[in-house]
């Protein structure tokens, strides 16, 4: 859902799923005993793939467009691509 070099991806994540995954990791600058954030819901069933964006059932930004149309990767910066209808919101 997002392609970028490592530094760019970790510094400027744009896709809601990327942001969710990064928020669910330990941060050495914070207390180790704090609860990690989670990405709500369950991953999609890859045998019965939903229409539209695979992440929409778990995304706080999802709209009717997300449910009906699969986003394509598009360049949002040098060597940075994202497949999301609402990446810039």
N, C-alpha and C positions, 0 to 999 in steps of 0.2 A: 504494500500500500504506500510505501515511501522509499525512495532511493536517494541516498546522499553519501558523501564520504563520512567516516566515523565522527570526526570533529564537528562537522556541520549538523549531522543528525542529532548528536547529543546536545549541541548548543542551541539549535533552532528546530526542534521537532515541530512538524506542521499537521500531521494527521492525528485525529483524536485517539486512534488506537496506539500510535507511537507514543503519544503523551501519556496515555494510560499505562503502557508497559514500563516506561521510564519512571513513572511515579510509584510503581510497584517494586522498585529495586532499592536496595540499601544505599544510603548516602553517607559517606564517611564524615561529612560535616555536621551530621545530626546524631542524636542519641541512638544507640543501637537497640534500645528496648522499646522504641516507638512502633506503633502498628503501621504496617505497610498499607498503602491504598490498594484497592482491588478494581479490576475491570468487571462491571456488573454482568450478569447473565452467563450464558454458556457459549462456547465456540459453535460456529455453524455446523450442521450435519453435512459432511462432504459427500454423502450418498444422495441426499435430497437437498441440494444447494438452493438457498432462497434466491429470489430474483433481486436485482439491484445490487447495491453494495453489500458485500458479505458481512460488514461490521454494523449495518444499520440497526439490527435488533438490540445492540449493546451501546449505541451511541446517543449521547445527550443532544447532539445537533441534528439528528435524523429528521427528514421531511419526506413528503410523498415522493419527491424525485429520487431520494436515496433508495426507497423501497422498489421503485420501478425501473430505474436506469443504472446500469453498471458504470461507475466512473472510470475513465481511462487515465493512465499516467500522463501528466503534463508538466512541463518545465515551469518551475516557479522561481528559479534562480540558477546561477551557474552550477551545473552538476548537482542539482537538487530537483527531484520530481516527486509528485504526490498524486494519488488517485483518490480524490475526495471532492464532493460538490461544495463543501463548506469549509475548506481548509483555512481560509483567511479570516473567518469570523471569530 
